[in-house]
Amino acid sequence: VNAEELLNSALRISFQKVTEGKRKTLIGNAVAISPTLCLTALHGKARIGHAIILHSYSGEMFRGTVVKNVFEPELVDIAVIELNTGQQFTHFTPVSAYSVRLLDVVYVAGLKVNIRDEAMPAIYESKVNIIEPGENNALFQSSYVSFDSSSGAGVVVKQVGNDLRVIGVHVASHDNTTATPPVERARDTEDSAGHESVSIALASLSSNIHGHSAYTMICEIARVPELIA
């Protein structure tokens, strides 16, 4: 698998949210799936119509809005962002119509933000370990070392003919050890309460693992039929 091909569709996102009277900038990841659409996981922290800022691996900036958001704790967590009129992604990876199977190889590609607010590429190769049962459950488990703000990163498979297809997005990481507190990022304006990872807010489902080996939860597109028309 070509690393550049995986990263070209990777996006980092940010959006404003007011909590207890304080405005915070939440950050995460997303993956472009068409010239105007991308997928992410918002953990219920943004609603339809919420404004989102996106940055690509190559440094391009885009603006968009949440147009679909399917969220139920521990069952499904995936959202669609549509770019504002007149904007288009240069690179994207189409979605897969097929469901994953046990031991399928998956690739997770995202953009990790360091303390200086610089995006660094991160790619992991793993396998499908457990497919969560239940008619309304769209999650499956894998095992790779995730990073703070990786929520929403695209999960990709290689199909016949070596074509890459997006099969889901990273939702959460579980670990039994005590997590190291995430790095506090510098405030960029007086109105901002600093950058906070979207994944921090998912207390019941996620525990940031910061280098520990643990299992991860991925939301699968094929089991959310109302997501992509």
N, C-alpha and C positions, 0 to 999 in steps of 0.2 A: 504494500500500500504506500502510495506517495504522500509524504507528510504535508507538502505544500497543498496538495489537492484537498486534504482533510481540513487544513487550517484556513483555506480561502473562504470557506463558508462559515467560519467561526466568528462570533460577534460578542462583544461585551456590552451590557446594557446598564442604564442608570435611570432612576426616576425618583421624584420627590414624594414623600409621604409625611403627613402630619400626625404625630403621636404625642398625646398628652400636651398639646399646645406647642410642641417643638417640631420643626421641619427637618427631616433627615433625607439624605440621599442614599437610597438603597442601590446596591450594585449586584450584578449577576452575569450570566452568560446566555447566549441564544445561538441558533443555527439558521442560516438562510436556506429556505426550501424552494423558492421561486424568485423571480425578479422583484417582487414586491412584498413577499410574506416571509416571516421567520417564526420559529417555535421557541418557547422558553418554559420555565416553571416559576410561578410567582407566589406560590404558597398562600394564596388568598390575600396578598398584600396590595394588589392592584385590581381594579375592576374594569369592565368594558368602557372604553373611552378614555382611559388613563393615558397620559402623554409619556412616551418613552424616548430616550436618547440612545442611539446605538453607534458603536465604533467597530469597524472591521479590522481584520488582522493587518491590512495594508495601511490603516490609519484614516480611512474615509469615515466621515460622520454622517449619520442619517437621523431623521426624526420620524416617529410613527406613533400609532395608537393601538391599544389592545382592542381587538375586534371579537375574540372568543376567549373564554376562560373557563376551563372545566376543573373544578377543585373539590375534592372531598378527602379529608385527612385519612391517610393510610390506605387509600383506594385509588385515587387518580389526582394528578397535578400536572396540567399542561395548558399552555395558552398560545394564542396566535396574535402576532403583532403585524399590522399592515403599515407599510411606509406611506408617508404623506404624498399627496399628488405631485407628480413630477420627479420623484426620486426612484431609483432602481438599484438593486444590488448588481455588482459586476459579476460576482460568482455566487453560485448556490448549488445545493445538492438535493435532488428530488426525494420525496418520501417513498418508503416501501409499502406495498399493499399486503405484504405477507407477515404472518406472525412468526416470532422467534421460536426456536426449538432449543432444548437443553444442549449445552456445549457448543452452540453457535459462537463463532468468534466475533467480538464487537470491538469497535474503536471509539474512544471518547476523546474529542478534540475541543479544547477551550482556551480561553485567554485569562491567565492569572495576573492579578494586579498587585504590584509590589508597594512598598511603603511610600514610594515617590509617585504613585498613581501611574506607573508605566505598565503596559500590558506585555506579558511574556507568554509565548506559546507553550501549551502543555498537551501532550498526547499520551493516552494509555491504551494498551491492548489487553483485553480480558475475554472472558467467556460467560455465557448465560449459565448460571448455577442453579437457580430456583425460579420457577414461574409461579407467582402467587395465584392461588385458586380463587374462584368466586366469579359470578356473572358480572358483577360491577367493579371487579378489581382489574386495573390496567397496569399493575406493577410487576416487574421481575427483578431478581437479584443478580448482581455480579460481584466482582471483587477486584478493586483497584484503589490506589491511594489518591483520594480526591484532594481538593484544596479549597480554602476559604473563597467564597463567591463563585464556586463552580456550578451552582444550581442553574439549570437551563442549558448546560452544555450539550451539544449534539452527540448522539450515540449512533454510530454508523456501522453498516455491514457491507461486505463485498459480495455482490451477487454474480450471476452468470455473465461471463464476458468481462469480468473485473470492474463492472460498474459499481460505483458507491451509491448507497441509498441510506437515508436517515430512517431509523426505526423507532427513535424515541429521544427523550431528554433526561439528563441526570436530575434526580429529585433530592436525594438525601444520602447521608452516610451514617452508618451505625457503628459504634465502638463501645467497648466496655470499660475502657480506660478513661481517666480524667482528661478532658480536652484542654490544651493550652489556650489561653485567651487570645482571640484574634488581634492582629496588629491594628492599633488605632491610627487612622489616617488623618493627616492634617486637614483642618478646616479651610475651605477655599473662599467662603464668603461669610459675612456676619449672619446671614439668614440660614446658613447651613449648619446642621449639628454634626457635621462630619460624615464620612462615608461608612455605611454599615452594610455588610453582606446580607443579601436576601435570605441566605440560608440560616443566618443566626436566628431569624424569627420563627423558624419551624421547630419549636421546642419539643413537641410531642413525638415528632417523627425523625428529627435529624440531630446528630451530634457531630460537630466539626472534629475531624480526626487528626489533622495537622501531622501527617507522616506515619501514623499508626496503620497497621494492616487491619482492614475491616471489610464488612460487606456494604455494598451500595444498592440503592433503589433507583430503578429507571422506569419511567412511564412510557409505555409502548403505544405508538400511534394507532396500530391496527385494532386495538381493543377500545378505542374511543371513536366510534364511527361517526359521531356528529361533529368531529373536529374539522376535518378537511372535506369540503363539499365536492 
